[in-house]
Amino acid sequence: MSSSISRRSLLRGAAALAGASAVGSALSSCSSDSDNPGSKAAVTITYWDWYASQAGWVDNEIKLFQQANNGIAVKKTTQVSDKYADLVSLAYRSNNPPDILMVPKNPPLTQQVSQDWLLPVDKWATKSWQSRFPQNSFVEGVDVFDGKVYTAPFAAPAPSLQLYIHHGVFKDAGLTNPDGSVLLPKTWDDVSRAAEAITSKSGGKVSAFGFGNSTNTSLAWWLDLFVRGAGSPGGAAVGGIDGMDYRVGKWTFGTDRNYLDVINLLMEWKNKGWFYPNSMSINDEQARAFFERGRFGMTIGGVWNQPEWTKHKFTDYSLVTLPSPSGTPKALFYGPPGGKFVAVSSKSKHADEAWAWFDWLYSREAGKRWVEQGQGLSVYQENNDPKGVTFAPFAQYVALAGTAVVGPQPTIRNPELTKLELAAVKPDINDVLAGVYTGQIKDVQGALTSLTDKMNQALADAVKAVGAGASLTDFAFADWDLTKAYTTKPGA
């Protein structure tokens, strides 16, 4: 749970891409030191990650690093994402971990530190080194423990969900500007008008919307994206503590009217026949393929959609985010201060060389190449310039960087909360949405209220289990302005 508190998931659709790309193998070795100047280096360091679709960026960085550091070679191993945490744990139990590794999602980082997996890097990560990062990048309880630095943020908070627009479908429906460009929707009414035009002009042969909910997650993306634009802090598409409304320190699915309004809007669209009829039975990968083929004009997903479409040479789309009732979003996407990416193993016999690779990956230049190669947003805001991106759809994504900011973080206010273990509540919001969409749930408000009560009770129980050092008030940030970044000061 502490991992959920200290790190919001959503840009990080990259892990899902890695898993999809590497299915079928528990371990795929990708050594990158065979045909480069570093292959005969005096020291070879081992490096593990789970990056598959991002492998091109990593391999290029290894090549550049070895050219600049002729004495060091990097041997990379890319693990399957859903096996990564287990393989790292096994490596430590076998006393044979890599010299440097992407920090696994589990166990919580606090536990990785307490188990002596990771090496503090303060010897090299001086105050001067830290100063090149944005303010509040190094936070006790997030990437700093007992005053010692173990890792650092690599990516900036990102707009995790976007509404994707199929150019061909929109043009066929006459949804264009005077110059012939596609008329992109900004408001809820714009989206509704576009949906009506697509359905009408195609004679019902093309659906306005589509998604793939066979894994019971995609419907929550629709609720999350639209509710943020209306002025609620989202939470429908994320699990654990991150789904909370930190303004009041509670879940508000049943008390914040925006959630019911968005669900009613979605059901209105469904009743008009605007959704692809098999959306509940196909998966997200199939939905991406159907969108690519123009079976529907709009879908919701993340930047993880783009690599597959690019592979298929499909570029005829645009993306927008946070459509709102008025056209101006009243809430944004939020990520925590601090962050994690790679760390040096405490067992490394080549810590200085591992640090050199660590330092390289965290350089502004490597971050700039990360953005320019279409992988994500950089922690260095100056790197997030759409003008440096040649691929138009990804440039649009980079241009949305301002829609994601740092949000409240309870563990900074009270580090005792890193001990909190929040029990999962079932049925969850995904189950409720599926029940409403299929007609099994008639009393929507009642279902939302029941879910809210159960989740808030689970939180109360978890806080009680932490002990006297924790309180429900630790989760409430009454001064939070949803349109601005939030900085939590320890003890505030």
C-alpha positions in Angstrom: 0.0 0.0 0.0 2.8 2.4 0.8 3.9 2.0 -2.8 0.5 3.2 -3.9 0.7 6.2 -1.5 4.1 7.3 -2.8 3.5 6.8 -6.4 0.6 7.3 -8.7 0.4 4.8 -11.4 -1.2 6.3 -14.3 1.6 7.6 -17.0 3.0 4.8 -16.3 1.2 2.8 -18.8 4.7 1.8 -19.9 4.7 -1.2 -17.6 1.6 -2.5 -19.3 3.3 -2.2 -22.7 6.3 -4.0 -21.4 4.2 -6.9 -20.2 2.3 -7.1 -23.5 5.5 -7.1 -25.5 7.3 -9.7 -23.5 4.5 -12.3 -22.9 5.6 -15.9 -23.1 9.0 -15.6 -21.4 9.8 -15.3 -17.8 13.1 -13.8 -18.6 14.3 -12.3 -21.9 18.0 -11.3 -21.8 18.9 -8.4 -23.9 22.6 -7.9 -23.5 23.7 -4.6 -25.0 27.4 -4.8 -24.7 28.4 -7.1 -27.6 28.9 -4.7 -30.5 30.1 -1.4 -29.0 33.2 0.3 -27.7 32.4 -0.8 -24.1 32.4 -4.5 -24.8 36.1 -4.8 -23.9 35.8 -2.5 -20.9 37.6 -3.1 -17.6 34.4 -3.3 -15.7 31.0 -4.7 -16.7 28.0 -3.7 -14.6 24.7 -5.6 -14.8 21.5 -3.7 -15.2 17.9 -4.9 -15.0 14.7 -3.3 -16.2 11.3 -4.3 -17.5 11.3 -1.9 -20.5 10.3 -3.6 -23.7 8.7 -0.9 -25.9 11.2 1.5 -24.4 14.2 -0.8 -25.2 15.3 1.3 -28.1 15.8 4.3 -25.8 17.7 2.3 -23.2 19.9 0.6 -25.8 20.8 4.0 -27.3 21.6 5.4 -23.9 23.9 2.4 -23.2 25.7 3.0 -26.5 26.2 6.7 -25.7 27.2 5.9 -22.1 29.8 3.4 -23.2 31.2 5.8 -25.8 31.7 8.4 -23.0 32.9 5.8 -20.5 35.3 3.4 -22.2 36.1 1.7 -19.0 32.6 0.6 -18.2 30.2 -1.8 -20.1 26.5 -2.2 -19.3 25.0 -5.6 -19.6 21.2 -5.2 -19.8 18.6 -7.8 -19.0 15.0 -6.9 -19.6 12.6 -8.9 -17.5 8.9 -9.6 -18.1 7.0 -6.8 -16.3 4.6 -9.0 -14.3 7.4 -11.3 -13.1 9.9 -8.5 -12.4 9.3 -8.1 -8.6 9.5 -11.8 -8.0 12.7 -12.2 -10.1 14.3 -9.3 -8.2 13.4 -10.9 -4.9 14.8 -14.2 -6.0 18.0 -12.5 -7.1 18.5 -11.0 -3.6 17.7 -14.3 -1.9 20.3 -16.0 -4.1 22.7 -13.2 -3.3 23.1 -12.4 -7.0 21.2 -9.2 -7.8 22.2 -6.8 -10.6 24.5 -3.9 -9.9 21.8 -1.4 -10.8 18.1 -2.0 -11.3 14.7 -0.4 -12.0 13.1 -0.2 -8.6 10.4 -2.9 -8.5 6.9 -1.9 -7.5 6.8 -4.5 -4.7 7.7 -4.9 -2.0 7.2 -1.2 -0.9 10.3 0.9 -1.3 10.5 1.3 2.5 10.8 -2.5 2.8 13.4 -2.7 0.1 15.5 -0.2 2.1 14.9 -2.0 5.4 15.9 -5.3 3.8 19.2 -3.7 2.7 18.5 -4.3 -1.0 19.5 -0.8 -2.1 22.6 1.4 -1.6 22.2 5.0 -0.4 23.8 7.2 -3.1 24.4 10.3 -0.9 28.2 9.8 -1.5 27.5 10.9 -5.1 24.1 12.5 -5.0 25.2 15.7 -3.3 23.1 18.7 -2.7 24.6 20.2 -5.8 23.6 17.1 -7.8 20.1 17.2 -6.3 19.7 20.9 -7.2 19.5 20.1 -10.9 16.1 18.5 -10.2 12.8 20.4 -9.7 11.9 21.5 -6.2 10.6 18.8 -3.9 12.1 16.0 -5.9 13.7 14.4 -2.9 11.2 13.7 -0.2 11.5 11.7 3.0 9.3 8.6 2.8 9.2 8.7 -1.0 12.8 8.5 -2.3 14.6 9.5 0.8 14.7 7.4 4.0 16.3 8.4 7.3 17.8 11.3 5.4 19.5 9.1 2.8 18.8 9.2 -1.0 18.1 5.9 -2.7 16.5 6.8 -6.0 15.1 9.9 -7.8 12.2 10.9 -10.0 12.6 10.3 -13.7 9.3 11.3 -15.2 7.0 14.2 -14.5 3.4 13.9 -13.4 1.6 13.1 -16.6 -1.9 13.3 -18.1 -2.6 9.6 -17.7 -5.8 9.5 -19.8 -6.7 11.0 -23.1 -9.7 11.1 -25.5 -8.5 9.8 -28.9 -10.1 11.1 -32.0 -10.1 9.2 -35.3 -9.5 11.7 -38.1 -11.1 9.6 -40.8 -14.3 9.0 -38.9 -14.6 12.7 -37.9 -14.0 13.9 -41.5 -16.6 11.4 -42.9 -19.1 12.8 -40.3 -18.3 16.4 -41.4 -16.6 17.3 -38.2 -14.0 19.6 -39.6 -12.9 23.2 -39.3 -13.1 25.7 -42.2 -9.5 24.8 -43.1 -10.3 21.1 -43.3 -8.6 20.1 -40.1 -10.5 17.9 -37.6 -12.8 19.7 -35.2 -11.6 18.5 -31.8 -14.2 18.4 -29.0 -13.4 20.4 -25.8 -16.7 20.2 -23.9 -19.2 17.5 -22.9 -21.6 19.0 -25.4 -18.9 19.0 -28.1 -18.4 15.3 -27.5 -22.1 14.6 -27.6 -22.6 16.6 -30.9 -19.7 14.7 -32.5 -21.1 11.3 -31.4 -24.5 12.2 -32.9 -22.9 13.3 -36.2 -20.9 10.1 -36.4 -23.9 7.9 -35.8 -26.1 9.9 -38.1 -23.7 10.3 -41.1 -22.7 6.7 -41.0 -26.2 5.4 -40.7 -25.2 3.5 -37.6 -22.4 1.6 -39.3 -19.7 3.4 -37.3 -20.1 3.8 -33.5 -19.3 7.1 -31.9 -17.4 5.5 -28.9 -15.7 2.3 -28.1 -13.7 0.6 -25.3 -12.6 -2.8 -24.2 -13.8 -3.7 -20.8 -13.3 -7.5 -20.6 -10.7 -6.9 -17.9 -13.1 -4.7 -16.0 -11.0 -1.5 -16.1 -11.7 0.6 -19.1 -15.1 1.9 -18.0 -13.4 3.5 -15.1 -11.2 5.5 -17.5 -14.3 7.2 -18.9 -15.6 8.2 -15.5 -12.2 9.4 -14.4 -11.4 11.5 -17.4 -14.8 13.3 -17.5 -15.2 13.8 -13.8 -11.9 15.6 -13.5 -13.0 18.1 -16.1 -16.1 18.8 -14.0 -14.0 19.6 -10.9 -13.4 16.4 -9.0 -10.0 15.0 -8.4 -10.6 11.8 -10.3 -9.7 8.5 -8.6 -12.0 6.3 -10.5 -9.2 4.8 -12.6 -6.7 4.3 -9.8 -6.6 2.0 -6.9 -5.6 2.3 -3.2 -5.2 5.6 -1.5 -4.7 7.4 -4.7 -8.4 7.3 -5.5 -9.3 9.5 -2.6 -10.5 13.1 -2.6 -7.8 14.7 -0.6 -9.8 17.9 -0.1 -11.8 16.1 2.6 -9.6 13.0 3.2 -12.3 10.6 2.1 -13.7 8.8 -0.9 -16.6 10.8 -2.4 -18.1 8.7 -5.1 -21.5 8.8 -3.3 -21.3 12.4 -2.1 -19.8 14.3 -5.0 -22.5 14.9 -7.5 -20.1 14.9 -10.5 -19.7 11.2 -10.3 -23.4 10.6 -10.7 -23.6 13.2 -13.4 -20.9 11.6 -15.5 -22.4 8.1 -15.1 -25.8 9.5 -16.2 -24.1 11.1 -19.2 -22.4 7.8 -20.1 -25.7 5.9 -19.8 -27.5 8.5 -21.9 -24.9 7.9 -24.6 -25.3 4.2 -24.3 -29.1 4.4 -24.5 -28.7 6.3 -27.8 -26.6 3.5 -29.2 -23.5 5.5 -29.4 -21.1 2.9 -27.9 -19.7 0.0 -29.9 -22.0 -2.8 -28.9 -19.4 -5.3 -28.0 -17.3 -3.0 -25.8 -18.0 -5.0 -22.6 -16.7 -8.3 -24.1 -13.6 -7.2 -26.0 -10.3 -6.2 -24.3 -8.3 -3.0 -24.6 -6.0 -4.4 -27.2 -8.9 -5.3 -29.4 -10.5 -1.9 -28.8 -7.3 -0.3 -30.0 -7.4 -2.4 -33.2 -11.0 -1.5 -33.8 -10.4 2.2 -33.3 -7.5 1.9 -35.7 -9.8 0.4 -38.3 -12.4 3.2 -37.9 -15.1 1.1 -36.3 -15.6 3.9 -33.8 -14.6 7.5 -33.7 -13.6 8.1 -30.1 -11.9 6.0 -27.4 -10.2 6.7 -24.1 -6.8 5.4 -23.1 -3.3 6.5 -22.3 -0.1 7.2 -24.2 0.5 3.4 -24.1 -1.9 3.3 -27.2 0.6 5.0 -29.4 3.5 2.5 -29.9 1.2 -0.2 -31.3 -0.5 2.2 -33.6 2.8 3.5 -34.8 4.0 0.0 -35.4 1.0 -0.5 -37.7 1.7 2.9 -39.3 -1.6 4.3 -38.1 -1.1 8.0 -37.4 -4.5 9.4 -38.5 -5.7 10.5 -35.0 -5.5 13.3 -32.5 -5.9 13.4 -28.7 -7.4 15.8 -26.2 -7.7 15.5 -22.5 -10.0 16.7 -19.7 -13.2 17.5 -21.7 -15.3 19.6 -19.3 -18.8 21.1 -19.1 -17.5 24.6 -19.8 -14.4 23.8 -21.9 -12.0 24.8 -19.1 -11.0 21.9 -16.8 -11.7 22.4 -13.1 -9.3 19.7 -12.0 -6.1 18.1 -13.3 -4.1 14.9 -13.1 -1.9 14.6 -10.0 1.3 12.8 -9.1 3.4 12.8 -5.9 6.5 14.8 -5.3 9.6 12.8 -5.4 9.7 9.5 -7.3 11.7 6.4 -8.2 13.2 4.9 -11.3 16.6 3.1 -10.8 18.7 2.3 -7.7 22.1 0.9 -7.0 22.2 -2.5 -5.4 23.7 -2.7 -1.9 25.4 -5.9 -3.1 27.2 -4.3 -6.1 31.0 -4.8 -6.2 31.1 -2.0 -8.7 29.2 0.8 -7.0 31.1 3.7 -8.5 30.5 2.4 -12.0 26.9 1.6 -11.2 26.5 5.2 -10.0 28.0 6.5 -13.3 25.2 4.7 -15.2 22.6 5.9 -12.6 23.9 9.5 -13.1 23.7 9.1 -16.9 20.1 7.9 -16.9 19.1 10.9 -14.7 20.8 13.5 -16.9 18.8 16.2 -18.7 20.2 14.9 -22.0 18.9 11.4 -21.5 15.6 12.8 -20.4 15.4 15.0 -23.5 16.0 12.0 -25.7 13.3 10.1 -23.7 10.8 12.7 -24.7 12.0 13.2 -28.3 11.8 9.4 -28.9 8.1 9.4 -27.8 8.5 7.5 -24.5 7.0 9.9 -22.0 7.5 13.2 -20.1 10.7 14.1 -18.4 11.1 15.3 -14.8 13.0 18.3 -16.3 10.2 20.6 -17.6 12.4 22.2 -20.2 12.6 18.8 -21.9 8.8 18.6 -22.4 8.8 20.8 -25.5 6.5 19.5 -28.2 8.6 21.3 -30.8 11.3 18.8 -30.3 9.0 15.9 -31.1 8.6 15.0 -34.8 5.7 12.5 -34.3 2.5 14.7 -34.3 0.3 12.6 -31.9 3.1 12.3 -29.3 3.8 16.0 -29.7 0.1 16.6 -28.8 0.6 14.5 -25.7 3.7 16.4 -24.7 1.8 19.6 -25.1 -0.6 18.4 -22.4 2.1 18.4 -19.8 0.6 21.3 -18.0 -2.6 19.3 -17.2 -0.6 17.2 -14.7 0.9 18.6 -11.5 2.1 17.5 -8.1 -0.8 16.8 -5.7 -1.1 16.2 -1.9 0.9 13.4 -0.3 -0.1 12.2 3.1 3.1 10.3 3.8 5.1 13.6 3.7 2.8 15.1 6.3 3.0 12.0 8.4 5.7 9.3 7.5 3.9 6.9 9.9 1.4 6.4 7.0 4.0 4.4 5.1 2.9 1.5 7.4 -0.7 1.7 6.4 -2.1 -1.3 4.7 -5.5 -0.6 3.0 -7.7 -3.6 2.4 -9.3 -4.0 -1.0 -13.0 -3.4 -1.2 -15.2 -5.5 -3.5 -17.2 -4.8 -5.4 -15.1 -1.8 -6.4 -15.8 1.1 -8.7 -15.1 -1.0 -11.7 -17.7 -3.5 -10.6 -20.2 -0.9 -9.9 -19.8 0.7 -13.3 -20.0 -2.6 -15.1 -23.2 -3.4 -13.2 -24.7 0.0 -14.1 -23.7 -0.3 -17.8 -25.2 -3.8 -18.2 -28.4 -2.8 -16.3 -27.8 -5.1 -13.3 -27.6 -2.1 -11.0 -30.6 0.1 -11.1 -30.0 2.3 -8.0 -26.8 4.1 -9.1 -26.8 6.6 -6.3 -27.3 3.8 -3.7 -24.5 1.7 -5.2 -22.1 4.7 -5.1 -23.0 5.5 -1.5 -22.6 2.0 -0.4 -19.1 1.8 -2.1 -18.1 5.1 -0.5 -19.1 4.0 3.0 -17.2 0.7 2.6 -14.1 2.3 1.4 -14.0 5.0 4.1 -14.6 2.3 6.7 -11.6 0.3 5.3 -9.5 3.5 5.6 -10.6 4.0 9.2 -9.7 0.4 10.0 -6.3 0.7 8.3 -5.5 3.9 10.1 -6.5 2.4 13.5 -4.1 -0.5 12.7 -1.2 1.9 12.2 -1.6 3.1 15.8 -1.6 6.3 17.7 0.8 8.0 15.2 -1.8 8.1 12.5 -5.1 9.9 12.1 -7.8 10.3 9.4 -7.1 14.0 9.5 -3.7 13.2 7.9 -5.5 12.7 4.6 -7.4 16.0 4.5 -5.9 19.0 2.7 -8.6 21.6 2.9 -6.4 24.3 1.2 -5.9 22.2 -2.0 -6.7 24.1 -5.2 -7.5 21.5 -7.8 -6.1 23.7 -10.6 -2.6 24.2 -9.1 0.3 22.1 -7.9 0.4 21.3 -4.2 3.4 21.2 -1.9 3.0 19.4 1.4 5.4 20.5 4.1 6.4 18.0 6.7 4.3 18.4 9.8 1.8 20.7 8.1 
